[in-house]
Amino acid sequence: WIVSKEDLIISKLYWAKDSHSEQQLRDVKNLVGSGCDRDYIKRWTNELDLQNLWPESQA
């Protein structure tokens, strides 16, 4: 299986939500920094109730 960068970001946000892992949020910041489909991520973070972590990870 190959996972897209966007799905990896969403997975890391989901993991950060459950584990309160700062490392996951740092990873997300690094991944976002090299470009991604923000609309796709926004849609899925809303669907998975992760929208509070998504803006936080971009700060």
Secondary structure, DSSP 4 states (H G I P E B T S, - for coil): ----HHHHHHHHHHHHHHH--HHHHHHHHHHHHT---HHHHHHHHHHTT-TTHHHHHH-
